[in-house]
Amino acid sequence: MELIIIGALPADSVAHETAEHLKKNAVLLRRLFEFGTAHRHAADPDQTGCTPFEAWLVQRHQFTPAPGQNAGAALAPILVPGTKVNEAVWLFQLAHFGLTNTGAHMLTATDIAVTEEESLALYDSAAEIFAGTPFTLTDHTPQGWTVAVPDDFDLPSLSPTLIASADLAHVWPQEDAFKPLRRLLSELQIAWHHHPVNEARRDKNLPLINGGWLFGGAAPAQLTPPATTMPTVIRDLEAVHRTRQWGHWLALLPSVEQTLTLELGKALEAESAGNPVTMPFRLILTGEDRWVDLSLEPTPALLKWLPGKRKQWKQWWSQ
């Protein structure tokens, strides 16, 4: 059995305080940490172009990068399976761009809850704008719009989720080669300002959909489909981890423990059926620039919660 908790590893600056909280108030997580074998994996977003969860996902697909490609380039063909094997996949995901006290920032389509109906309506209106650029809209998918790019286009891929944690001034492509892309995004922003989709969102006090983010560049042939099913993904901590709201992060731990308890209970019920040995258990925990792979071997069911050899889990909890 496998589960993954996005945002489960706090920043090093609060690791000690959160560890003390876990010891007292997150009994199940603490027990899993104490008796699991941990393997730490570095995933520096400056190198991968994506979040640690996304880097784990790319590794799961055994991505073979071409020269100059980062891990983030593989996200587009992973998110949009079924595209032509040897053709690079570029994905355009809708977003909201806005200004805050700390600079220009982006909210992803998930952050602003873009519906499929909104995406389809904006896709239709964008087709004419794309037609006057070097870029071509090729398909509408639930994960975003696929785009054909010029042969010499070489944008370093950065995932929207990663960009949503950054100041756009530091990641926005400034080179002359990307002027056509910047012009396209500006034209979309102008055209969509009074689009019926955004007028309806204004009435509901929702963030406007005033642009999008282009990423990808890898081809499906560079990936190997995973042999196992996707683990259960627990996202309770993802948003507050990204915004570093550690008090809220701690407050959400009970809901994570509840989900873990339910998933473990379902798996044990399905697997045991009179067998006194539990299944192997693997828990993936992601942070800001790494993930930890925590594994627990099968244990006789009657003994599974009794004391065993405890691990020094605080050694990997912090950086």
PyMOL commands that set and color helices and strands:
alter all, ss='L'
color gray80, all
select helices_A, chain A and resi 12-25+27-35+45-48+52-60+71-79+116-131+160-163+168-171+176-192+196-203+220-222+238-242+246-272+301-303+314-317
alter helices_A, ss='H'
color red, helices_A
select strands_A, chain A and resi 2-5+37-42+90-100+103-108+136-141+144-148+211-216+232-234+281-286+290-296
alter strands_A, ss='S'
color yellow, strands_A
deselect
rebuild
show_as cartoon
